């Protein structure tokens, strides 16, 4: 009975489950890495496309502050 059941299972599953788990894990890792890269490069691309300068460049120009007198 178990020999026939294992033959049925091997005919239903066309590949080794280890390969399936490896493929799913690889795809999930690629998605996570792409998301991390997108979050890291998002501010750079956003400031480049909008034409605004970064905070360090805008703070280099002196601004008038109210006096305490």
C-alpha positions as CSV (number, residue, x, y, z in Angstrom):
1,X,0.0,0.0,0.0
2,X,2.7,2.5,0.9
3,X,4.6,1.6,-2.3
4,X,1.6,2.4,-4.4
5,X,0.9,5.6,-2.5
6,X,4.5,6.8,-3.0
7,X,4.2,6.1,-6.7
8,X,1.0,8.2,-6.8
9,X,2.6,11.0,-4.9
10,X,5.7,11.1,-7.2
11,X,3.4,11.3,-10.2
12,X,1.5,14.2,-8.8
13,X,4.5,16.2,-7.7
14,X,6.7,16.7,-10.8
15,X,9.7,18.0,-8.9
16,X,11.5,17.6,-5.6
17,X,9.9,19.7,-2.8
18,X,13.4,21.0,-1.9
19,X,13.7,22.7,-5.3
20,X,10.3,24.3,-4.8
21,X,11.3,25.7,-1.4
22,X,14.6,26.9,-2.8
23,X,12.9,28.7,-5.7
24,X,10.3,30.4,-3.4
25,X,13.0,31.5,-0.9
26,X,15.1,32.9,-3.7
27,X,12.2,34.9,-5.1
28,X,11.4,36.2,-1.7
29,X,15.0,37.2,-1.1
30,X,15.1,39.0,-4.4
31,X,11.9,40.9,-3.6
32,X,13.3,42.0,-0.2
33,X,16.6,43.1,-1.7
34,X,14.8,45.1,-4.4
35,X,12.6,46.7,-1.8
36,X,15.6,47.7,0.3
37,X,17.4,49.2,-2.8
38,X,14.2,51.1,-3.7
39,X,13.9,52.6,-0.2
40,X,17.6,53.5,-0.2
41,X,17.6,55.2,-3.6
42,X,14.1,56.7,-3.3
43,X,15.2,60.0,-1.6
44,X,18.1,60.4,-4.1
45,X,15.8,59.9,-7.1
46,X,13.1,62.1,-5.6
47,X,15.4,65.0,-5.0
48,X,16.9,64.7,-8.4
49,X,13.6,64.6,-10.2
50,X,12.0,67.5,-8.2
51,X,15.1,69.7,-8.6
52,X,15.3,70.5,-4.9
53,X,18.6,70.5,-3.1
54,X,19.4,68.4,-0.1
55,X,19.2,69.6,3.5
56,X,23.0,70.1,3.8
57,X,23.1,72.3,0.7
58,X,20.2,74.5,1.8
59,X,21.6,74.9,5.3
60,X,24.9,76.2,3.9
61,X,23.3,79.6,3.1
62,X,23.0,81.8,6.1
63,X,19.5,82.5,7.2
64,X,18.2,85.4,9.3
65,X,17.4,84.4,12.8
66,X,15.3,86.5,15.2
67,X,17.4,88.3,17.8
68,X,16.7,87.9,21.5
69,X,17.1,91.7,22.2
